[in-house]
């Protein structure tokens, strides 16, 4: 019934990182792709998050960059400065 897990705001990386790590590891045991949406740049994402998550959407929402044609991995992103990184392909 569930084909993916999406973790979105409040900003996931502003939470307790130890607890985030426990939650991500728990979710990984279900062997379902994990998507994490963050406003941070990819370089700022902790390594343990990169190792567990299958997709990481990076980039803050910037109204001045609003667009309709930024579709990546089947997801429409709101602004042109946002990017989705896929484990095994982009990192």
N, C-alpha and C positions, 0 to 999 in steps of 0.2 A: 503494500500500500504506500510506502514511503520510498521515494527514489532519490532524495537528497536532503541534507540538513543545511539550513542557511542560518548563520549567526550574524545578526545586525544590531543596531543601536539600542540603547545607549552605546556609545563607542566601546567595543569589546576590549580594545587594548588599553583603555583607561581603567579597567577593572583590576582586581587583585590577580596578578599574572600567575601565581601559584594555583589559585582556584580555577582560573581559565585553563591552565594546563591539565588539571585533573579532569575537568569537564570534557575537554577535547579528546583526551585519551579514552575516557569512558565512551564517548560517541564513536570514536574510531573502531571500537570493538564490534560495532554493528555492521561494519564493512559497507557503509553507504557513503557516497561522496560528500565531503564537508566543504561548504562555501563560507568564507568569512569576509564580511564587508567592513572596511576600515577607511577612515579619512587619512591615515598616515601613508607616507611614501613606502614603497616596497623595502627600501634599505633600512627603514625604521622598524619593520616587523621582526619580532624576536625569532631566532632560529628555530625554537621548538614549535612555533606556530607554523612555520614553513614546512617543517618535517611532517606535521600531522595533517594539515589542511590540503585538500586537493585543488581548491581554487581560492585565490585571495584577490578581492577587489580593492584596489588602492586609489586614493585621491579624494580630496574633499569636494563637496558640492560647491561649485562656484557659479552663481547665477549668470555671470558674464560669459561663461563657457557653455551655456545651455545649447543642446543640439538634439536632433532626432535620429541621427545616423551613426551612433556609436553602439553597435551591437557586437558583443563578444561572447563566444561560447553560449549563444542562445539567450543572452540577457541584454536588455536595452539599458544602457547607462545614460544617466541624465545629462552629464556634461562631457565635453571633449577631453578634459584633463584626466578622466578616470580610465583605469586599465585593469583588466582581469589577468592575473598570472595563473598559469596552470602548471601544477607539479609534474615534472618529467618532460615538459615542453619549454616553459619559460624560466624555470628554476630547478 
